[in-house]
Amino acid sequence: MKIPMTEYLAINLETEKWCCLRCDHVIGSARKSYKEGLLVYDRDPREIHRPILDPERYEFTYAPDPKWVRILEYYCPGCGVMVETEYTPPGHPPLHDMEFDIDALKAQWKARPKGPVSALGPDTSPRDEGHQHGTGK
């Protein structure tokens, strides 16, 4: 049974593996960080947050200094969807942001009725309540 954990990540409780919800690519052991199985793009922060002032004329340009910060983007190797982004100091290891008790999850989900796992959270799908969209009728 695959349990959605984020927008793009699930844990397969039978295999104890992280997998991509978009393409079903197996990422790695659910007992470790999912980031270990993803592709990483180490971005220059000035590519994302462009300088406001001319860097040829000014030392401080309102853009992040790559000597002080880096942006790591994590992608699924199967479909290329961006799974996570983090800002860290250069040389800092990837952040370990999620750790689950796999044995407790197995026990919890074993007691639930079998069937498809629906997305968690409120239903935000559009509803047709007798109104035509965009017409106000």
Summary of the structure (lengths in Angstrom):
residues: 137
radius of gyration: 20.8
end to end distance: 43.9
largest distance: 65.3
contacts: 296
relative contact order: 0.18
helix: 12%
strand: 24%
